[in-house]
Amino acid sequence: STQVDDLVSRFFSYLSIERKKNCNISNKVRKMNEIIDETQILIGKTPSAITSSCIYYVLTMEGIEIQKKYLSQQLNVSVVTINKIYQVLKTNSHLFDEICSP
């Protein structure tokens, strides 16, 4: 969705990740969002909460360290929310295997 794309590009403009890697991560986050939409595993959660948790998930998988606090400040989502959704994403990680495999 447009909202997801906006959030992803806005957030990545804050991060100093090289462009190519940035593009790769953005695509993974978008694909995760599509799967989450299809499977409805996060029904009732806001797009910004889902997107920030996906960003955290993908960055973690890529071995890029990011403070949840920083992420929460940039995207205006609480750390508690990111943690809760991140746990759901981890529990359902089989859905994202194809996207997040190295």
C-alpha positions in Angstrom: 0.0 0.0 0.0 1.0 3.6 -0.4 1.1 4.1 3.3 3.6 1.3 3.8 5.8 2.6 1.0 5.7 6.1 2.6 6.6 4.8 6.0 9.4 2.6 4.6 11.0 5.4 2.5 10.6 8.0 5.3 12.2 5.7 7.8 15.1 4.7 5.6 15.9 8.3 4.8 16.8 8.6 8.5 19.1 5.6 8.4 22.5 5.7 6.9 22.4 2.4 5.0 23.9 2.2 1.6 21.4 2.6 -1.2 21.5 -0.9 -2.6 21.0 -2.5 0.7 18.3 0.0 1.6 16.4 -1.0 -1.5 16.8 -4.7 -0.8 15.5 -4.2 2.8 12.6 -2.0 1.6 11.5 -4.7 -0.8 11.6 -7.3 1.9 9.5 -5.1 4.2 7.0 -4.5 1.4 6.7 -8.3 0.7 6.3 -9.0 4.4 3.4 -6.5 4.5 1.7 -8.2 1.6 1.9 -11.6 3.3 0.6 -10.1 6.5 -2.3 -8.6 4.6 -3.1 -11.9 2.9 -2.8 -14.1 6.0 -4.3 -11.5 8.4 -2.0 -12.5 11.2 -2.0 -8.9 12.5 -5.6 -7.9 12.1 -6.4 -4.7 13.9 -2.9 -3.4 14.1 -2.0 -0.1 12.5 0.0 0.1 9.3 2.8 2.1 11.1 3.0 -0.5 13.9 3.1 -3.4 11.4 5.6 -1.6 9.2 8.0 -0.6 12.0 7.9 -4.2 13.3 8.6 -5.6 9.8 11.6 -3.1 9.5 12.9 -4.3 12.8 12.4 -8.0 11.8 14.2 -7.6 8.5 17.1 -5.5 9.9 17.6 -8.1 12.6 17.6 -10.9 10.0 20.1 -8.9 7.9 22.4 -8.5 11.0 21.9 -4.7 11.1 21.7 -3.4 14.7 19.0 -0.9 15.4 17.6 0.3 18.7 13.9 -0.3 19.0 13.7 3.0 20.8 15.1 4.8 17.8 12.7 3.0 15.5 9.8 3.8 17.8 10.7 7.5 17.9 11.1 7.8 14.2 7.8 6.1 13.3 5.9 7.1 16.4 5.1 3.5 17.6 5.8 2.3 21.1 8.6 -0.1 21.9 6.0 -2.3 23.6 4.0 -2.5 20.4 7.1 -3.3 18.3 8.0 -6.1 20.7 4.5 -7.6 20.7 4.2 -7.6 16.9 7.8 -8.8 16.5 7.0 -11.8 18.6 4.0 -12.6 16.3 6.3 -12.2 13.3 8.8 -14.6 14.8 6.1 -17.1 15.7 5.0 -17.0 12.1 8.5 -16.8 10.6 7.8 -19.8 8.3 5.6 -17.3 6.3 8.6 -15.1 5.6 11.3 -17.8 5.1 11.5 -17.1 1.3 11.8 -13.4 1.8 14.3 -13.4 4.7 16.6 -16.3 3.7 20.1 -14.9 3.1 
